[in-house]
Amino acid sequence: ANRNRSSGATKCNERSSRSHAVFTLEIRGWNGTARQETCGVLNLIDLAGSERLHNSGSTGDRLKETQHINKSLSALADVVSAIASRNEHIPFRNSKLTYLLQNCLGGQSKTLMFVAASPTLGSAPETLSSMRFASKVNSCEIGTARRHVITK
C-alpha cells in the first residue's frame, strides 16, 4: 500500500502524507448448525491531514494535492455535520472519500476515530482544528450496528 501512497515534504511536515488510504476487509463466517452466513466489513482509513496553504508553503503539485486533501476533508466535515443535524440529505457523493465511507457513516455500523495531535506549540492551531473535528464526529449518532445474517 505504501508504494501506491504519495508523500512529500512541506514546511509543515518533511514526510507529509499527500493522499488518503482506505483498506477494506470483508469478513464472512458460516454457522453450519444454524445454516447462517454472517458477513461484515472492516474499513481502516488513514486520512491525510489538512494543512493551511500559507503555512505549508506548497507550490505546484504539492499545492494541488493540498487543495484536493482539504476539499475532501471539507466534504467529510459536511457529511458529519449533516449526520449530526439529522438532515434528510447526507452529501456522500460530494467526494470520492465520502462516497467510499458511506457504509461506515450511514446507518448500521460502528465507527471509531483516532486523531493524531502534535505536542508542539507551532502545531497548536492544526491540533485544535483536528480536535474540534473529532469532537463534532463524536457527537454524531449514526445508528445502531446490526449483525448482517444471510440465511441459506
C-alpha positions as CSV (number, residue, x, y, z in Angstrom):
1,A,0.0,0.0,0.0
2,N,2.9,2.4,0.8
3,R,4.2,2.3,-2.8
4,N,0.8,3.5,-4.0
5,R,0.6,6.3,-1.4
6,S,2.0,9.7,-2.2
7,S,4.1,11.5,0.3
8,G,6.2,14.7,0.1
9,A,7.8,17.4,2.0
10,T,6.1,20.7,3.0
11,K,7.1,23.4,5.5
12,C,4.6,21.7,8.0
13,N,6.0,18.2,7.7
14,E,9.1,16.7,6.0
15,R,7.3,13.4,5.2
16,S,3.7,14.6,4.7
17,S,1.2,12.1,3.5
18,R,-0.3,13.5,0.3
19,S,-3.2,11.1,0.0
20,H,-5.8,9.2,2.0
21,A,-5.5,5.5,2.4
22,V,-8.6,3.2,2.6
23,F,-8.2,-0.6,3.4
24,T,-11.3,-2.7,3.2
25,L,-11.6,-6.2,4.5
26,E,-14.8,-8.2,4.0
27,I,-15.2,-11.0,6.6
28,R,-17.6,-13.9,6.2
29,G,-18.4,-16.7,8.6
30,W,-20.6,-19.8,8.3
31,N,-22.6,-21.4,11.1
32,G,-23.4,-24.9,9.7
33,T,-25.8,-25.8,12.6
34,A,-28.0,-22.7,12.1
35,R,-27.3,-22.6,8.4
36,Q,-26.5,-18.9,8.6
37,E,-23.8,-16.9,6.9
38,T,-22.7,-13.8,8.7
39,C,-20.7,-11.1,6.9
40,G,-19.2,-7.8,7.9
41,V,-16.8,-5.2,6.6
42,L,-13.8,-3.6,8.4
43,N,-12.6,-0.4,6.9
44,L,-9.3,1.1,8.1
45,I,-8.9,4.6,6.9
46,D,-5.9,6.9,7.2
47,L,-6.8,10.4,6.3
48,A,-4.1,12.8,5.1
49,G,-4.0,15.8,7.4
50,S,-5.2,19.2,6.4
51,E,-2.6,21.9,6.0
52,R,-3.1,25.6,5.8
53,L,-1.8,26.7,2.4
54,H,0.1,29.7,3.8
55,N,1.8,27.5,6.5
56,S,2.7,24.6,4.2
57,G,4.4,26.7,1.5
58,S,3.1,24.3,-1.0
59,T,3.6,25.1,-4.7
60,G,3.0,23.2,-8.0
61,D,1.9,19.6,-7.5
62,R,2.1,19.9,-3.7
63,L,-0.3,22.8,-3.9
64,K,-2.8,20.8,-5.9
65,E,-2.5,17.9,-3.5
66,T,-3.1,20.1,-0.5
67,Q,-6.2,21.6,-2.2
68,H,-7.6,18.2,-3.0
69,I,-6.9,16.9,0.5
70,N,-8.5,19.9,2.1
71,K,-11.5,19.7,-0.3
72,S,-12.2,16.0,0.6
73,L,-11.8,16.7,4.3
74,S,-14.3,19.6,4.0
75,A,-16.7,17.2,2.2
76,L,-16.2,14.8,5.1
77,A,-16.9,17.6,7.6
78,D,-20.1,18.4,5.6
79,V,-21.2,14.8,5.9
80,V,-20.5,14.7,9.6
81,S,-22.4,18.0,10.1
82,A,-25.4,16.7,8.1
83,I,-25.5,13.5,10.2
84,A,-25.2,15.4,13.4
85,S,-28.0,17.7,12.4
86,R,-30.1,14.7,11.3
87,N,-30.6,16.2,7.8
88,E,-32.6,14.2,5.4
89,H,-30.0,14.5,2.7
90,I,-26.4,13.5,3.5
91,P,-23.9,14.7,0.8
92,F,-22.0,11.4,0.5
93,R,-21.4,12.0,-3.3
94,N,-19.5,15.3,-2.8
95,S,-16.2,13.5,-2.9
96,K,-14.7,10.1,-3.6
97,L,-13.7,9.8,0.1
98,T,-17.2,10.4,1.5
99,Y,-18.6,8.1,-1.2
100,L,-16.3,5.3,-0.1
101,L,-17.1,6.0,3.6
102,Q,-20.9,6.0,3.0
103,N,-21.4,2.5,4.5
104,C,-19.2,3.3,7.5
105,L,-21.0,6.5,8.4
106,G,-24.6,5.8,7.3
107,G,-26.7,3.6,9.4
108,Q,-25.9,0.2,10.7
109,S,-22.2,0.5,11.5
110,K,-19.7,1.3,14.3
111,T,-17.1,4.0,13.7
112,L,-14.0,4.7,15.7
113,M,-11.8,7.7,15.0
114,F,-8.2,8.3,16.2
115,V,-6.7,11.8,15.9
116,A,-3.0,12.3,15.8
117,A,-2.2,15.5,17.6
118,S,1.2,17.3,17.7
119,P,2.5,18.4,21.1
120,T,4.5,21.4,19.6
121,L,3.3,24.9,20.1
122,G,3.7,25.7,16.4
123,S,1.2,23.0,15.6
124,A,-1.4,24.2,18.1
125,P,-3.8,25.7,15.5
126,E,-3.8,22.5,13.4
127,T,-4.2,20.3,16.5
128,L,-7.1,22.4,17.8
129,S,-8.8,22.2,14.4
130,S,-8.3,18.4,14.5
131,M,-9.7,18.1,18.0
132,R,-12.7,20.3,17.1
133,F,-13.4,18.0,14.1
134,A,-13.1,14.9,16.3
135,S,-15.5,16.4,18.8
136,K,-18.0,17.0,16.1
137,V,-17.6,13.4,14.9
138,N,-18.0,12.2,18.4
139,S,-21.4,14.0,18.8
140,C,-22.9,12.1,15.8
141,E,-25.3,9.2,16.3
142,I,-25.1,7.1,13.1
143,G,-27.5,4.4,14.2
144,T,-27.2,1.0,15.8
145,A,-24.8,-1.6,14.4
146,R,-26.5,-4.8,13.5
147,R,-25.4,-8.2,12.6
148,H,-25.8,-9.0,8.9
149,V,-27.0,-12.6,8.6
150,I,-27.8,-14.4,5.3
151,T,-30.0,-17.5,5.9
152,K,-29.5,-20.2,3.3
